[in-house]
Amino acid sequence: MSYLDDSLLEESEYFRSDLLRPLEKYPQESVLHEELLRRMDATASAYNILVIKTATYIPYTTVFIQMRCGYWNPGSELKLRSSMRSAIIHAQQEI
């Protein structure tokens, strides 16, 4: 969206504000479509993917929202995984 302006796409600013403004507080990145498809393919191997199609069309634009747990932060996730790894290693050493 950052590359489109009203000279290329009528009402691009309207789309940008309608689509992106509600998401401003979340990290965003622009990637090429092929990279987005690669990420979706990798994600689909472990999770279900929900595809929502709308009547809105913006050339060369796809929005991919990756949701994370709102009750769990990355630091807590790392601590938990480290603890689990240590417990598994400890259990294996006892065998």
C-alpha positions, 0 to 999 in steps of 0.5 A: 500500500505504501507504493500506491497513490491516487495517481495509480489507484483512485482512492488509495488514501481512503483504502490505506486509512480504512485498512491500515489505520486500525492496525497501526499499533501492531507491527507491519511489514511489506513483502513481495507476494511470493514471500507472502505465499511462502510464509503462508505455505510454511504456516499451513503445515502447522496451523489452519489458515482462514482465508477471507475474501472481500469485494474490495480489490487493490492491485498487488496488495494482499493483507496477511494477519498473523495473530498471536496469543494476547495472553502470552508474550515472547519472553514467557514463551522462551522461558517455557520452551527452555524449561520444557527442553531442560525437563526432557534432557533431564528425563533422558539422562535418567533413563 
